[in-house]
Amino acid sequence: MKENTSKVIIIGGGIAGAIAAYVCVKSNINTIWFSPKSEVEGAMQMPPNSIRALKKLGCFNLLKNFLTPISMIRLRETNLKQDLANIDVSKNYFTISRKDIFSSLKKSIDNNSKIEINEDKIVSIENKDGQSKCISSSGEVIKSDFIIGADGINGIARRLSCWTRSKNIDNKVIKRAEIKVNNKNRILFQSSINLWMGDGWHLVYYPHSKGKKLNAILVGNNAIHQINSSDNFELGLFENTNWQDVNIQNTIYFPKYINSNIILLGDAAHPMPPHLAQGAAQTFLDGAVLLDCLSKNDNISSSVGNYSKLRLKSIKKVTNMSHFSGEVLKFSGLKKTIRNKLILSGNVFINDFMKNLWGENSSL
């Protein structure tokens, strides 16, 4: 059985893992990144706090050629010919495919002497005397001082670090699809984030990859039937869409950033309700704050302690705002009617809500 030693082990082959690896390389830390091969699908929104965090990380220039600019967020209702509200986000908001962001980050650290990239999966972790011993799927044993768990909600790092509490909340049926542009559906590929709110369901879609593809998220138990039976022209263009299931568990998760020598980052630290495009944004903020803390202190233990304190201050607020938005979006009947009237008359409130979410006055 082969044995190896590293200062830091990163577990997780997605975008959070790539951010963690990028931070470790910039911090000049000897690192092994366990990044099992997997398909990186779909796209993500890049709101203002994402852009600030990427600039703070120093990787915005790596990604800017892949960004698709967004000019407006449109809140729409299926039976109205006008928007309920719209938010001008020109020069401040973008979209990007997940594959492009992952590939760009990975390419930037390939062949760096400080990092070893291993495609094995970590199957076991044992903590003893302030050091971790990890065993990979190929039987390799790796010892390290610190582990960065960036392997998501159900990853081994979070399971070792956190407890969860179940709560009786409604299960959400969530579907996603990626659609290519053609002559028939070109109207959907406007430079905007479109949020259609129906009776107990909603649809979000936006262009990415320079307007060649559309990322669509559909939420609601009866949403597909509602779209297929709608006489709304734009929604009718989704009638034959090949929707794929998105698994969301009926569980409330508490944010946590460190447990002994295990550091969490991304979804592993803060599973985020998928309603305000903040999952990836908060991952980038994790990376920016961790990099800043490591740059100010040679002692990793002190640095990650500060990282945890700083991130916990803001993450709970964002999680609560995202959960609140999800509750509002699923309104039906009279609640839906009142919601729509309030939005239609309260564009200032919507703008203030989003500025508060994005932390417009924050240095990050």
HUKACOR-V425386 format. One record per backbone hydrogen bond with DSSP energy under -1.0 kcal/mol. NH is the residue of the N-H (numbers start at 1). CO is the residue of the C=O. Records with the same first field share a line. If there is no record, write none. Layout:
NH: CO + CO
This chain:
4: 141
6: 143
8: 30
9: 146
10: 32
11: 148
12: 34
18: 14
19: 15
20: 16
21: 17
22: 18
23: 19
24: 20
25: 21
26: 22
27: 23
28: 25
29: 24
31: 114
32: 8
33: 116
34: 10
35: 118
44: 96
46: 94
51: 47
52: 48
53: 49
54: 50
55: 51
56: 52
57: 53
58: 54
59: 54
63: 60
64: 60
66: 63
68: 95
70: 93
71: 191
73: 87
74: 193
75: 85
76: 195
80: 77
84: 75
85: 75
87: 73
89: 71
92: 89
94: 46
95: 68
96: 44
98: 42
101: 97
102: 98
103: 99
104: 100
105: 101
106: 102
107: 103
108: 104
110: 106
112: 109
115: 112
116: 31
118: 33
123: 135
124: 135
126: 133
128: 131
131: 128
132: 144
133: 126
134: 142
135: 124
136: 140
137: 121
139: 136
141: 2
142: 134
143: 4
144: 132
146: 7
147: 261
148: 9
149: 263
150: 11
155: 152
159: 155
160: 156
162: 158
165: 252
169: 167
175: 218
176: 244
177: 216
179: 214
181: 212
188: 185
189: 186
192: 190
193: 72
194: 205
195: 74
196: 203
197: 76
198: 201
200: 198 + 331
202: 219
203: 196
204: 217
205: 194
206: 215
208: 213
212: 209
213: 208
214: 179
215: 206
216: 177
217: 204
218: 175
219: 202
220: 173
223: 220
226: 222
227: 223
228: 224
229: 225
230: 227
236: 232
237: 234
238: 235
239: 236
241: 238
243: 241
244: 176
246: 174
251: 249
252: 165
256: 269
259: 262
262: 259
263: 147
264: 257
265: 149
269: 266
270: 266
275: 273
282: 278
283: 279
284: 280
285: 281
286: 282
287: 283
288: 284
289: 285
290: 286
291: 287
292: 288
293: 289
294: 290
295: 291
303: 299
304: 300
305: 301
306: 302
307: 303
308: 304
309: 305
310: 306
311: 307
312: 308
313: 309
315: 311
318: 314
319: 315
320: 316
321: 317
322: 318
323: 319
324: 320
325: 321
326: 322
327: 323
328: 324
329: 325
330: 326
331: 328
335: 332
337: 333
338: 334
339: 335
340: 336
341: 337
342: 338
343: 339
344: 340
345: 341
346: 343
350: 346
351: 347
352: 348
353: 349
354: 350
355: 351
356: 352
357: 353
358: 354
360: 355
362: 359
